[in-house]
Amino acid sequence: MKIAVAKGDGIGPEIMAAVLKIFDANRVPLEYEYVDMGKWVFDKGFSNGMTPESQHTIEELGLLFKGPMETPKGKGVKSVNVTARKTWNTYANKRVFQTLHGVDTVFSKAGIPIDITIVRENIEDTYGGIEHMPTHDVALSRRFITRPGSLQVIKYAFEMAKKKGTKRITCGHKANIMKLTDGLFLDCFNEVAKEYPDIKADDVIVDDLCMKLVTRPDTFDVVVLTNLQGDIVSDLCAGLVGGLGFAPSANIGDHISIFEAVHGTAPDIAGKNIANPTALLLSGIAMLRHLGLMENAAIIENALLFTLESGVHTGDFGDKNIPSVNTTKFADTIIENFGKTPEHGARPLLPNMPVTPTLFKLDQNAMMVSKEMQNEKIIGVDMFIASSEQPEYIAKKCQRHAGVKFKLVSISNRGTQVWPTGSVYTNLVNEYNVRFESIDGELNQQDVIGLYVSLSGDFKICSLELLNMWGDKKAYSLAQGQ
């Protein structure tokens, strides 16, 4: 089977060479097609960090194994890592965090074993990257949580948990505050959970989750989260098992998957042959299992675990009384330990079951739309305006524009109501949300456009959002204090 390989930036080429050397020594039945991605590709003028030829190759092969990559700072370009995940809809980011004997942590010293799998939604949320500055003082970010996207990643998490034999799966969220966005994600979790009655499904607010993870990490098994929260929590979990140098990462999609090291490029040690290849190797082992190469994966992982137990280490971890080895020697030692079994956590030698890749030749984008269960209607509009005036003056102007179809119901600033009630102790910025609702029922978009035109005579209108309802359910949030 042929896969695409991107060596990465900084220490990427060194650790990739070490991992592929281990694979070749174990006669892993893979061919590698190298593709051009990373900072040096940005520097050549490719704004997405990859050449068109590389994108075509990856889409043809369906699998990318990549080293760490740097995004140039201050050039207005997007992260190549995030771009790759989103472009190819690798909707589930799976990261496994396990106690590794030979990698000392607070928990390993206390005899507390850790085996946590974080499944992070990988496409949506604030990683949509849609940001604007409506005034010189205000920056806004749009947060997308969708029902189809949430169902995709949550169903993956439950299926993975079922195959793993997991007894518990937890949804981390902030639905107590973000009632519509995180609320939708939690609703999807509870909906999918009904299909898996043998797995205990529970949820926890994300800040409480973080506290529990650093006090009793052994009580968690699989945790599924939205994108940004999952990013933060997965790095927290990396810290529990020794750092990002021991944190593998898989990005799973229906057509294309990416296996990568998520740690930095470490330019300060690049070219010195001292980098730790463990995270990339663990990611590669996960890739082998994804491809059905179970025996190869088990032999390599057992050799890695045996090597770590033996005290062999690179300079970034391990017993300082034992001299560290360089990247090449670390890889060579793992190869020498093929066939040896670690004392802790030995992986069973299952037979290879190579997966025949199903290459989809898509001729159009997939549209994911769930069935609309109730009728939609527009009952108002939020107008986001730029102004440095006091709320009561804004209200007087807005009421003049309301006409016969709209009534002004509230004005908020940074999400806190400041009219018709509020406090003089609420500090203001120069953007308000002015909420109008229908006087006598349903509105149409032409009504909203008419209000927009009228209101624009007095204000710069930065943006607007329709106030929708499905059945009797409001599809918008209230301001704090409304």
Secondary structure, DSSP 4 states (H G I P E B T S, - for coil): -EEEEE--STTHHHHHHHHHHHHHHTT---EEEE--BSHHHHHTT-TTSB-HHHHHHHHHH-EEEE----PPTTS-PPPHHHHHHHHTT--EEEEEEE--TTS--HHHHTT---EEEEEEE-SSBGGG--EEEEETTEEEE--B--HHHHHHHHHHHHHHHHHHT-SEEEEEE-TTTSTTHHHHHHHHHHHHHTT-TTSEEEEEEHHHHHHHHHH-GGG--EEEE-HHHHHHHHHHHHHHTT-GGG-EEEEE-SS-EEEEE-S---TTTTTSS----HHHHHHHHHHHHHTT-HHHHHHHHHHHHHHHHTT---TTSS-TTS----HHHHHHHHHHTTT---SSSPPP-PPP----------SS-----PPP-S-EEEEEEEEEEE--S-HHHHHHHHHHH-TTTEEEEEEEETTEEEESS--TTS---SEEEEEEEESSS-B-HHHHHHHHHHHTTTSEEEEEEEEEEETTEE-SPPPBT-
